[in-house]
């Protein structure tokens, strides 16, 4: 499960908001979009792609269950 947590820090009199991505594999800190680095962007893109893949798998599983339920209803309707 992924959660976003906001952390505010004062560095050199400049306020920055840090976002922590809490995942099952570990935590990653990222900064506001104006402070993104290539590495933080890659991390976020990877997280989004992983989440998208997970959602597609869930969607497919739901479709499979719905098809099985339709088949069961059809069989029960014939009895």
MOSULTA-V661354 format. One record per helix or strand of 3 or more residues. SS is the DSSP state (A for helix, B for strand). FROM is the first residue (numbers start at 0). TO is the last residue. If there is no record, write none. Layout:
ss=SS from=FROM to=TO
ss=SS from=FROM to=TO
This chain:
ss=B from=2 to=10
ss=B from=13 to=21
ss=B from=26 to=30
ss=A from=32 to=34
ss=A from=37 to=77
